[in-house]
Amino acid sequence: MKVKFLGAAMSAALTIGLLAAPAASASVVEGRAQAVGLLKSGGPVLSAAAEKALLGSDEDLRVFLADGQRTAKAEDERVLAAQDEKNRKLIVQAAGRGGPSVKDAAKKALAGTAADRKKFLEIDYAVCQNIDYDVLTTRQLSAGPEVRAAAQRALNTNSTDDVRDFVFFVRQAATERDNESAEVQRLTDEAYAAADQGDAEGARYAAGEAAAVAKNARDANAQRLEGLRFQWGAEARAAWQAEIDRAKRDKAEADKAAAQKTDAAKLIADAVADATLAVPNGRRAAATFLKLGGPAVKAAAEVTLSGDEADARAFVATELAVATEKDDRAAVAAIANGPGSDRLHQAAKDVLAGPYAGVVEFLRTRNYPGRETDDRIAVNQIMSAGGRVVKERAQKALDGTPADVRAFLEVGQFAAKIVDDRIKVAQSLSSGAEVDAAAQAVLDGSDSGLAPFLASGLGKAKLRDQDTAAHVARIDELVAGAAAAAESVEQ
């Protein structure tokens, strides 16, 4: 909710009543400016204490600056110290299981400041992990042929995700294929050698062992994929729950901010109606707008909280309205210079050239001459590129009202695409063991995982299935050759 106070709302008498105030002493104004600085830069406890002092009496402010700020800061530091101790433990754990790059960065973080340790966990750890994974993958270029090929493919993409996949599960499968190939080749060679020497029993034994190794490898690979399917599914469900929890927190924060803005707007309205409320209400509203307003409103709120009573009265009488208009006009200017049609850009420019009421209405509705045409063009473009469900719902919107078209653009298209994406992922099932494991995990997870899987994950899983199929074909050929050699001796 935005606050709009202009012109007619401010009569000359009201303005005189709001702006009349005794001047505060320089020391009080300096103290308020100091408190605002602490409000903006302090930790949660210090910031809250500074806001309370700013909204209280001059004596409250004096007590806060003399002693209260130290107490509040000490509490913030105690909380930070406790968190830093947790961070230290997490870094020690990371170093214990990390590679050389992680260990080196962890050592430096542990010897550094609390900010260094926080940065390690938030940024450096992941960066150093990727460096270690790259090094590990590069070393695999001297391994067996299957591992070497898989490592080279991961490195060629320049994708950290592909390298991580190689390290965590692709390498294992490739290593098992290399081991199987070596063992089956050895047993096949034994079968041929025994056959050449007329040793039927030896040839049969070697051929049987080769077949058994191949079967055991197929069973082990199936078990590996079943384990991955379970692991990926659990991770997908956990990520989905985390996404749900994050969305709930975001909504709660948004609802809280909206309520605070509503309360601040009422404070201003009450102060406009009753000049005796201008100072307390103006400052309380300013404390809210300092956190939740646009750039100009925040600047005006800071002046209000830092200044004397006259500044608070001016904030209620004129400055909030002036700053709000400035922010709103900046928002329209961004639309005029942003993405969209020429009609939208021209409409935004026309609005900027007119009175503020037009700016407010434009931001509220986003209506402009030619919008219905633009909206229909946008729906047709989406329909052309979309799947079956997107096409059906887009056509339904086009057959309906302008409101239906707008609803499709704002919400409906995304819901329809999710349905199409889920259908596509489900259709990929039964096309290969690797694809099945990956696709089922995606279907178990949130909607946000569908598009990335279709864009890249599905193709990668298909390549892994192709690798397995090519390997199995080579092994089957070796096993068949060993069996033929044994059979030739018996004949």
N, C-alpha and C positions, 0 to 999 in steps of 0.2 A: 504494500500500500504506500503511495507517495503522498506527501503533504503539499498542498497547494494553498497559498495565502497571498492574494494580490489585491491591488486596487481598492475595489469597493469594500472589502473586508476591513480596510484600515482607514477609518475616518480621521480627520485632522485632530479631533478631540482625543480619540483613542491613542493616536501617535504621541500627542503631547503627554498624555497620562503615562504611557509606557516608557517614554524616554526620560522623563524627569526622575533623577536619582542623585543622591549625594555622591561625590567622588570618593573612591576608596584610597587608602594610603598606598604609597609606592611599595612598602614592604609587603602588604597583603597581596597586591597584584603580582609581585615577584614570587611570592610563595605559591600563588595559584599556578603560575606558569611552571614552577618547579614540580608541583603536584601533577600537572597534566603530563609533563615529561615522564614521570614515574608511572602514570596511568597507561601511557602508550608503550613504554619499554619494559615495565616490570613483569614479574611472574604473576600467576593467578592471584595469589594472596595479596601481594603488594599492589597490584592493579586495582583489585576490589577495594582495598583500604584507601587508596588514593581517591577513587571515585566517591567513596562515602564521605571523605573529608571535603572534597570539592562541593558536594551537595549539602554540606552542613554549614555551621556557623564559622565565623573567623576564628573563634577559639578552637573549634574542632580541627581546623586547618593547622593552627599553630601547634596543637598537641601532636598531630600526625607528623608534621615536619620535624618536631623536636625529638620525638621518641617513637611514635607509632610506625613510622616507615622502617626503622631498624628492626622492630619486632616482626613486622610483616615480611621484610626481606629475609630475615633469619629463618622464618618458616618456609619460604620458597626455597632457600638454600638447603634446608634439611630434606625437603622432598627431592630436590635435584640430587643431593648426595646419595640418598637411598636408591634413586634410579640409576645413578652412576655406578653404584656397587653392583646392581643387577647387570648393567651393561658390561662391567668387567668380567663377570662370570660367563656371560654369553660369548664374549670375545675369547676367553680361555678355551671354551668348548669349541668355538669355530677354529681356533688355531690347532687344536688337537686333532681335528678331522680334515684340516685343509692341506693344500699343497704348499710349495715353497713361497709363492707370491702371497698367499693368504697368511702364512706364518710370519713373514717379514712385516707385512702391513699391520698385523695384529700386535706384534712386538712393539712397533712404533706407537700404536694407539694406546697400548697399556702404559707406555712410558710418557705419554702426552697428557693433554688436558681432558676434562670431561667432554668438551666440545669435539675433540679429536675422536674420542671413543664413540660418541653419538654419530659422528660422520662415518666412522668405519662401519657401523652396523647398518646405517641407512644407505650408504653409497659404496664405500670402498670394498666391502666384503664381496658384493656381487661382481664388481669389476675385477677384483683379484681372483675370484673363482673362475671367471671366464678366461683369464690369462692362463691359469693353471690347467684348465680344460684344453685350451689350445695347445699348450706344450705337451700335455699327455697324448692328445690326438696325433700331433705331429710325430711323436716317437713311435706311434703304431705303424708308420709308413714303412718300417723295416720288419713288420710282423708277417704272418702268413698271408696268402693271396686274398682271402675273403676279408680279413681285417684290414689289410692295406687298401683294398678297393673301397671299403666302407669309410675308412678314415679320410681318404682322399676326396671322396664325394662330399663329406661333411665340411671339410676345409674349403672346398671349391665354392661353396655357396656363400661364404663369408657371413654365415648366420650363427649367432651364439646359440640359438635354439637347436640347430642341427648338430652343433658340436656337443651340446649337453645331452642330446638324445643318444649320440654315439657313445659318450662316456657312460651313461646310465643304463642303456639296454641294448643298443645296436651292437656294440663291441662284444658283449657276451654271446649273442647269437652268432656273430661272425666267427668268433673264436671256436665255438662249438662246431661250426661247419668245417673250419680248418682242421680241427682235431679228428672229426669224423672222416674227412677226405683222406687224411694221412693214414688212418688206421684201416679204412676199407681198401685203399690202394695197396697197403702192405699185405693184407690178407689176400687180395686178388693176385698180387705177384706170387705169393706162396702157392696159390692154387694152380697158376700157370706152371710154376717150377715143378710142382709135384706131378702135374699131368705130363710134363715133358719127360719126367723120369719114370713114368708108368705107375706112379704111386696113387692108386685110386682112392684109398682111404685118406691119405693126406690131402688130396685135392678136394674130396668131399668135406673134410673137416674145415679146411680154410674157406671154402665157399660158404659153408653153413655159418661160420663165424662172421664172415663179411655181411651176410644177410641179417644176422642177429645184431651186429653193430648198427646197421642201417635202421633196423626197426627200433632199437633202443633210442637212437638219436631222434627218430620221428616222435616217439613217446615223450622224450625229454623236452623237445621243442613245444609240443602241445601243452605240457605242464608249465613250461616257462610262460607261454602266452596266457594260460589260465591265471597264473599268478599276476601277470601284468594287467589282465582284464580286471581282476579283483582290486589291485592297487590303484589303477587309474580310475575305476569306478568310485572307490572310496575317496580319492582325492577330488574327483569332480563333484561329488555330493558335499564334501566339506567346503569346497570353494563356492558352491551354490549357496550353502547356508551362510557363509561369510558375506556373500553378496547381498543376501536378504537382510542380514543384520546391519550391514553398512547402509543399505537403502532405508532401513527403519531409523537408523541414527541420523541420516541426512534429512529425512522427513521431519523428525523431531526437532532438529536444529532449525530447519526452515520454518516450521510452525512456530517455534519459539521466537525467531526473528520477526516473523509477521505479527505476532502478538505484541512484541516490544514496540514495533513501529506503530501499531494501532494505538497502544497506550501513549506513545510519545505524541502522536497526532492529537489525541484527546487533551493531553497536557497543554499543547499549544492553543487548541481551541478554547479551553477553559481560561487560559491566560489572556486571550484576545477578548473574552467576555468579561473578565474581571482583572483589571490592571494590577491589583494587589498581588496576583499570583504570577506576575511576569517573571520575577527573579527566580523564585524556587522552581516553577514549572519550566521556565526557559532553560535553566541549568540541567534539570533532570532530563528534559528532552534532548539537550545537547549531548549529554553523556551517552544516550542511546544512538544518536546520529553520528557521533564520533566513531562508533563501531560499525554501524550499518548503513551509513549514508554514502552518496556518491562523492567524488573528489572535492567538488566545490562545497557541498554540504558538510563534509568532514572538516574542511578548512574553516568554515564559519563556526562550526561547533567548537573547534579548538580555541578559536578567538573568544568565544563566549565563556568557556570554562576557565580560560586563562585570565580573563578580564574582570572588570568590576561590575557592579549592578547595572550600570548604563549599557554595558555590552550585552548583558542578558536581556534587558528590555529591548535593545535594538534587534537582537536575534528573533524575538517574538514578533516585533513590529514589522520588520522589513528584511533582515538579513537572511533568514531561513528561506523566505519566498524568493529572494534574489538568487540565492545559491541553488535552490531547487530548479528554478528556471534554467540556470546555467547548465546544470547537469543534464536536464531533459533535452535542451537544445544540442548538447554534445552527443547525446544518444541518437538523436535524429540525424546529426551530421555524420555519425558513423554508418548509419543506414544509407545515407546518400552516397557515401564513398565505399560501401561494402559490396558484397555479392548481391545479385538480383537483377531484375530486368531494368531496361532504360525507363520504363514507366514508373517503377518503384523509385528509382533514383531521382527522377524529375519531381515526383510527388513530394519526396522528402525535402528537396530544395525549395519547392513552392511553400511548404509548411514552414520552413525556417525563415522565409521572407515575410511571413505573416505574423499575426498576433500569437501570444502564448497559448491561448485557449485551443488554437488549432494544433499546436505541438502536443498538448495533453491528450487531445482526442486521437491524434494519429498514433501516439504511443499506446494508447489503450486498445484501439481497434485494428491498427495496421491497415485500415481501409484506404484505398486510393483509386482514382479513375483507371479502369482497365485491370483491376485486380482479378476480377472473375475470369477474364481471358487468360491472364498469367497463370492463375491456378489451374485452369483446365489444360493449358499447355504442359504444366508441370506433371499433372496426373497422367496425361498421355505418354509423356516420356518415361515415367515410372512403369506404366503398364507395358510399354514396349520392351523394357529390359527385364521385367519381372517374370516370376513363375506363374503357375496356373492360378493359385489362390490370389496372388497380387493382381493378376489380370481380371479375375472375376470381381474382386471387391473394388478395383479401380473403375471398372465399367459400371458397377452399381452406383458408385459415387457420381460418375458423369451423368447417369440417368436421373439423378436426384436433384436436390437444390444446391445453390451455392454453399450453403452451410454444410451439406454432405461432402462436397468437394473439399472444403477447408478441413473438415474433420478427418478425412482420409489423409490429407497432407500432413496434418499435425500428429495424428495418432495411428490411424488405420493402416497406413502403408507399412509401418514397422511391425505391427501385429501380424499382418498378412505375410510378410517376408519370413517371419519366424516360423509360421506354419509351413511355408514352402521349404525352408531350410531343413526343418525336422523331417519332412517327407523325403528330401534328397539324402539326408544322412541315413534314414531307415532303409532306403532303397539300396544303399551301398553294402548293407549286410549280406552275408553269404557270398561275397565276391572274393574272399580270401581270409585266412586266419588272422593275419596282421590287421587287415582292414576291420574285421569283425571286432577284435579286441579294442581298437581305437574308437571305432564308431559307437560301440555300445557304451563306452565310458562317456563319450560326448552326449549321447542321449540321456544318460543318467544325470548329467550336469545341468548347468543353467543355460538359458537361451544365448548368453553372450559367447558361448563356446562353439556355436553352430557355424557361424560364418567363417571364423579362422580355420576350422577343420575342413570346410569345403574349399577354402582358398588354397590351403597348403598341406594340412595334415592328411587329407585323404590321398593326395598324390604321393606323399612320402610313404604312407602305409602300403600303397599299391607297389611302389618300388621295392619295399621289403618283401612283399609277397612274391614279386618277380625274382628277387634274389634267391629266395627259398625254393621256388619252383625250378629255377635253373640248376641249383645245387642238387636237388633231389633227382633231377633227370640225369645228372652226371653220376651220382651215386648208384642209381638204378642200372645205368649202363655198366658200371664196374661190377656190380653184384651179378648181373646177368652174364657178363663175360666169365666170372669165376665159376658160376654154375655150369656154363657151357663147357669150360675146360674140364671140370670134374666129370661131366657126362661123357665127354669124348674118351676119357680113359676107360670108363665102364663099358663103352661099346667096343 
